[in-house]
């Protein structure tokens, strides 16, 4: 499995008020964390194609929701925050998939 990279909290905190810094920080995080997120998703869903799609959607959701504005180093490790967000994202995606099958 891919290994979690070290997160520089200072980079995320600086990104809160500067759109250019936010873009650079999120780009760095997406590139650094993509392999480990993909590995987690792949273990959960099995299908490589579905894991790729869900991983892409997860990072798009983080960017769309301005994830960097809510990340707080006082609340714990970044990897814990990311894994919690990923778990919730995957649960919501599964619920949506099941709901669409019932219609």
Secondary structure as UniProt FT lines:
FT   HELIX           9..15
FT   HELIX           19..45
FT   HELIX           48..64
FT   TURN            65..66
FT   HELIX           67..69
FT   HELIX           73..75
FT   HELIX           78..102
//
